[in-house]
């Protein structure tokens, strides 16, 4: 027997807000969280903007000062978002929930890049004996999941997806599977990333992957627009609580939405260039897994990064997967506001997807002023849309040709 799986809690930390209500309000207002980078001097960089979380103090969010110092910034984000999600779900692990039946999968595309940079500088300047004994455990990409389990007491399945920009969505899909087959009752899952660092920015600048619209930061991320010139890097975390329906009902939990399908595929094509056929297969698999028809899908929260090649490829993929129905469903890219949070994107966008279903509102694609003729679908331009949303998909595609899609539907008790 497959268990039904529902979303019972959510937490975020982003440039658009550190709580779900504020974040969602800013999304619906079409606000951009993109600004000039304050973290370091970007004067020699072609891109000088990002979706940066300013003045972040982990102690303000309940993390112990000593413990927080032993966490990379991405782990701090993962911890904050997870604690918020656990509180939102009213989970008291070890009390109203069996700790051994609660798991954690929080993905990260890159992990502790800041810690790596800092300790490498110490190695070069001061020698190997001055490198911190916490370097490795702070830096490794699985430590987000590890620290969340320690902070919450979750003793069930614990893992990490590291699949570039698909990490968050793979984490959620894998968590869905664990509950569906009965290996856990509850999963704390999503993604976290903190790559607004000199090497992170330099690497993407060298690839010419990021927008150079430095004079207009809030207009720089413009998915599906003819004048788009690259993505804008973001940072933060998005975490949701997945729970078996029986378990959620037994403890009287509130339910945001139900997750019903998961698809994954590989392009087997190129390190960075997407293949629309791979993404299409991923969506088709997700729809088949959900046991619905393609025509049942009302909305897609697109990967939509604002890169010239990527947006066209995803548009083609949607048309391959959905045929004529592609022109009837709505598609939007909330990265136009949040920037691209890399491995955290899927977690943040799962929060958006669940709220879209709960409240029957489609978030907009802002900065869509002159639509690319090759991107010819309904991208919900510039303003949110109030309409019935019954079934929706979130897409995430990563370097290496990793594709992940999840399907959620409006929760119905019967």
Buried (B, 14 or more C-beta within 10 A) or exposed (E): EEBBBBBBBBBBBBBBBBBBEEBBEBBBEBBBBBBEBEBEEBEEBBBBBBBBBEEBEBEEBEBEEEBBEBBBBBBBBBBBBBBBBBBBBBBEBBEEBBBBBBBBBBBBBBBBBBBBBBBEEBBEEEEEEEBBEBBBBBBBBBBBBBBBBEBBBBBBBBBBBBBBBBBBBBBBBBBBBBBBEEBBBBBBBBBBBBBBBBBBBBBBBEEEBBBBBBEEBBBBBBBBBBEBBBBBBBBBBBBBBBBBBEBBBEBEBBBBBBBBBBBBBBBEBEEBEBBBBBBBBBBBBBBBBBEBEBBBBBBBBBBBBBBEEBBBBBBBBBBBBBEEBBEEBBBBBBBBBBBBBBBBBBBBBBBBBBBBBBBBBBBBBBBBEEBBEEBEBBBBBEEBBEEEBBBBBBBBBBBBBBBBBBBBBBBEEE
